[in-house]
Amino acid sequence: MVSILKRGLAIITILIIGYWLAQALAGIPFGQDKMLVGQYYLDHVKQQTGAINAVTAVVVNYRGFDTLGEVTVLFIASTGVGALLWERKKRRTAKTEGSIVLTTGTRLLVPFVILFGAYIFIHGHLTPGGGFPGGATIATAFLLLYMAFTMYEIPHKAFEKTEGLVGMGYVIVGLIGLAIGGYFLFDWIWQTWGWGHENIGRLFSGGFIPIIYIIIGLKVGTELSGIIDNMLKEGVSE
Amino acid sequence: MNLPHISVFYFGAISLVLIGLYAILVKKNILKMLIGLSIMETGVNLLLVSIGYIYGRSAPILSEGIGPNQAVDPIPQALVLTAIVIGVATTAMALSAVIVLYRHYGTLNIEEIRRLRG
């Protein structure tokens, strides 16, 4: 009885909210050109950043500081997962190995999955993708390893060092921009050195976008692998 | 009561948000509530991307043949890229909180977990 009442109330609330949202969105025409800032970015993206992927240019170049904040949020979440699931001694407790299909497939696929992730974040300024999807793809490879083998663990020392170094690298790239161009995350490779002006649309262009996306890809990959590691291990009592 | 005329993409996005909200309001299992939260997030992302769409234009990658006037708005897509990553981070956080709750109370039912009765 209570459950039916609760369900009815929920459905009525949802219908009211849905009507209200639809009413608000009816005033926004779908598929029309409503760009103000977006048109500026599209017009100037090739000359100002050297990237042909406008989304990447907005994320890394025009709003690079925002992305630094985003990487920080990811880092805080990873630290939070580690703190919540902290135990004095943690170990893999899975009892059965993966099936023969899973283990063989994992052995075969892991290098290619990592290669594909690296391809995604190295070509972030040319194709759809970038550091975040590329890093997530690399973390998937480690998830596969965790699922297939009961004893597997990521190399913790190396991963922690990589994570710290690339996080510092992002800030250092920004600080070099501050020293050369006068503001944080100034694109010194493209605007001061002028590298890659003649091959826009090829790999060696885009100023510091490939560098920052490699940094982000490594950071996201190591952090998500750390989250997977924290979630899949359980504490053991002595 | 006259129903507002909206595009099918807006309708889909609103539906996803409402389905997620229903799961959050009605379900008693915390994992199911988290799934509802994720569905809501997907709806919001779909809404943002569909607001940026323009008829007859292609993705904002200015390769050969695509000029600045033949691409859709890049800003909503950049915002959604940020939102997806933050969504993954918050989901991971929430899931580890659920793991801790399960260890402490031995159940995922919110009515049996003390001090969370709603």
HADDOCK unambig.tbl for C-alpha pairs under 7 A between the chains (distance, minus, plus):
assign (segid A and resid 7 and name CA) (segid B and resid 26 and name CA) 6.27 0.50 0.50
assign (segid A and resid 10 and name CA) (segid B and resid 22 and name CA) 6.54 0.50 0.50
assign (segid A and resid 10 and name CA) (segid B and resid 25 and name CA) 6.41 0.50 0.50
assign (segid A and resid 10 and name CA) (segid B and resid 26 and name CA) 6.97 0.50 0.50
assign (segid A and resid 14 and name CA) (segid B and resid 18 and name CA) 6.13 0.50 0.50
assign (segid A and resid 18 and name CA) (segid B and resid 14 and name CA) 6.65 0.50 0.50
assign (segid A and resid 18 and name CA) (segid B and resid 18 and name CA) 6.85 0.50 0.50
assign (segid A and resid 22 and name CA) (segid B and resid 4 and name CA) 6.48 0.50 0.50
assign (segid A and resid 22 and name CA) (segid B and resid 6 and name CA) 6.89 0.50 0.50
assign (segid A and resid 23 and name CA) (segid B and resid 4 and name CA) 5.74 0.50 0.50
assign (segid A and resid 25 and name CA) (segid B and resid 6 and name CA) 6.96 0.50 0.50
assign (segid A and resid 26 and name CA) (segid B and resid 4 and name CA) 6.07 0.50 0.50
assign (segid A and resid 26 and name CA) (segid B and resid 5 and name CA) 6.06 0.50 0.50
assign (segid A and resid 26 and name CA) (segid B and resid 6 and name CA) 5.27 0.50 0.50
assign (segid A and resid 30 and name CA) (segid B and resid 7 and name CA) 6.40 0.50 0.50
assign (segid A and resid 30 and name CA) (segid B and resid 51 and name CA) 6.45 0.50 0.50
assign (segid A and resid 31 and name CA) (segid B and resid 53 and name CA) 5.32 0.50 0.50
assign (segid A and resid 31 and name CA) (segid B and resid 54 and name CA) 3.98 0.50 0.50
assign (segid A and resid 31 and name CA) (segid B and resid 55 and name CA) 4.84 0.50 0.50
assign (segid A and resid 32 and name CA) (segid B and resid 54 and name CA) 5.28 0.50 0.50
assign (segid A and resid 32 and name CA) (segid B and resid 55 and name CA) 6.70 0.50 0.50
assign (segid A and resid 33 and name CA) (segid B and resid 54 and name CA) 5.83 0.50 0.50
assign (segid A and resid 35 and name CA) (segid B and resid 73 and name CA) 6.36 0.50 0.50
assign (segid A and resid 38 and name CA) (segid B and resid 73 and name CA) 5.48 0.50 0.50
assign (segid A and resid 38 and name CA) (segid B and resid 74 and name CA) 6.13 0.50 0.50
assign (segid A and resid 38 and name CA) (segid B and resid 75 and name CA) 6.10 0.50 0.50
assign (segid A and resid 42 and name CA) (segid B and resid 68 and name CA) 5.12 0.50 0.50
assign (segid A and resid 43 and name CA) (segid B and resid 68 and name CA) 5.40 0.50 0.50
assign (segid A and resid 52 and name CA) (segid B and resid 61 and name CA) 5.54 0.50 0.50
assign (segid A and resid 52 and name CA) (segid B and resid 62 and name CA) 4.95 0.50 0.50
assign (segid A and resid 52 and name CA) (segid B and resid 63 and name CA) 6.30 0.50 0.50
assign (segid A and resid 53 and name CA) (segid B and resid 60 and name CA) 6.28 0.50 0.50
assign (segid A and resid 53 and name CA) (segid B and resid 61 and name CA) 4.26 0.50 0.50
assign (segid A and resid 53 and name CA) (segid B and resid 62 and name CA) 6.26 0.50 0.50
assign (segid A and resid 54 and name CA) (segid B and resid 60 and name CA) 5.58 0.50 0.50
assign (segid A and resid 54 and name CA) (segid B and resid 61 and name CA) 5.91 0.50 0.50
assign (segid A and resid 54 and name CA) (segid B and resid 74 and name CA) 6.14 0.50 0.50
assign (segid A and resid 55 and name CA) (segid B and resid 60 and name CA) 6.76 0.50 0.50
assign (segid A and resid 55 and name CA) (segid B and resid 74 and name CA) 5.17 0.50 0.50
assign (segid A and resid 55 and name CA) (segid B and resid 75 and name CA) 6.89 0.50 0.50
assign (segid A and resid 55 and name CA) (segid B and resid 77 and name CA) 6.56 0.50 0.50
assign (segid A and resid 55 and name CA) (segid B and resid 78 and name CA) 5.40 0.50 0.50
assign (segid A and resid 58 and name CA) (segid B and resid 78 and name CA) 6.65 0.50 0.50
assign (segid A and resid 59 and name CA) (segid B and resid 78 and name CA) 5.83 0.50 0.50
assign (segid A and resid 74 and name CA) (segid B and resid 86 and name CA) 6.88 0.50 0.50
assign (segid A and resid 74 and name CA) (segid B and resid 89 and name CA) 5.72 0.50 0.50
assign (segid A and resid 77 and name CA) (segid B and resid 89 and name CA) 5.52 0.50 0.50
assign (segid A and resid 77 and name CA) (segid B and resid 90 and name CA) 6.82 0.50 0.50
assign (segid A and resid 77 and name CA) (segid B and resid 93 and name CA) 6.01 0.50 0.50
assign (segid A and resid 80 and name CA) (segid B and resid 93 and name CA) 6.59 0.50 0.50
assign (segid A and resid 81 and name CA) (segid B and resid 93 and name CA) 5.57 0.50 0.50
assign (segid A and resid 81 and name CA) (segid B and resid 96 and name CA) 5.94 0.50 0.50
assign (segid A and resid 84 and name CA) (segid B and resid 96 and name CA) 6.50 0.50 0.50
assign (segid A and resid 84 and name CA) (segid B and resid 97 and name CA) 6.72 0.50 0.50
assign (segid A and resid 85 and name CA) (segid B and resid 96 and name CA) 6.64 0.50 0.50
assign (segid A and resid 201 and name CA) (segid B and resid 63 and name CA) 6.93 0.50 0.50
